[in-house]
Amino acid sequence: MKQNPTPCITNLFMLTIAGIVNAFGITLFMTPVKLYDSGISGTSMLLEPVSPSYLSLSLFLLILNIPLFLIGLKK
């Protein structure tokens, strides 16, 4: 049976929008006032100040989310 690709595209679009909203919230509101989130976002925020300057918050968010993405893709 062939599955309709529309729900998959809709889910990908909604996940992208959610990621953008999350990124804006973290970088514009939480990081400047040193308010830490929980989970991957909070871990990234804690790692950023103790790491070299070329490792940014965005890079930590990307690196720490890749394993979760791969686990979700497998499931």
C-alpha positions in Angstrom: 0.0 0.0 0.0 1.2 3.5 -0.9 1.0 6.0 1.9 -0.1 9.6 1.4 3.0 11.9 1.8 0.9 14.9 2.9 0.8 14.1 6.6 4.6 13.6 6.6 5.2 17.0 4.9 2.7 18.6 7.4 4.5 17.1 10.4 7.9 18.2 9.1 6.6 21.8 8.5 5.1 21.9 12.0 8.3 20.6 13.6 10.3 23.2 11.7 8.0 26.0 13.0 8.2 24.7 16.5 12.0 24.6 16.3 12.1 28.2 15.1 9.8 29.4 17.9 11.9 27.5 20.5 15.2 29.0 19.1 13.8 32.5 19.3 12.5 32.0 22.8 15.9 30.7 24.0 18.1 33.2 22.3 16.0 36.4 22.8 14.4 35.8 26.2 16.1 33.1 28.3 19.8 33.4 27.5 20.2 37.2 28.1 18.7 37.0 31.6 20.6 33.7 32.5 17.3 31.8 32.9 18.0 28.2 32.1 15.6 25.8 30.5 15.4 22.0 31.1 16.3 19.2 28.9 18.5 19.6 25.8 18.0 23.4 25.7 19.2 23.8 29.3 22.1 21.5 28.9 23.2 23.5 25.8 22.8 26.7 27.8 25.0 25.4 30.6 27.7 24.1 28.2 28.0 27.3 26.2 29.8 29.5 28.9 32.3 26.8 29.8 33.3 26.0 26.3 35.6 27.7 23.8 34.2 30.7 22.0 33.9 29.0 18.6 31.3 26.6 20.1 28.0 28.5 20.2 24.7 27.8 21.8 23.3 27.0 18.4 25.9 24.4 17.7 25.3 22.7 21.1 21.6 22.6 20.4 22.2 21.0 17.0 24.8 18.4 18.3 22.7 17.4 21.3 19.5 17.0 19.2 21.0 14.8 16.5 20.9 11.6 18.6 17.3 12.3 19.7 16.3 12.9 16.0 18.0 9.6 15.0 16.2 7.7 17.8 12.9 9.2 16.8 13.5 8.3 13.2 14.3 4.7 14.1 11.1 4.4 16.2 
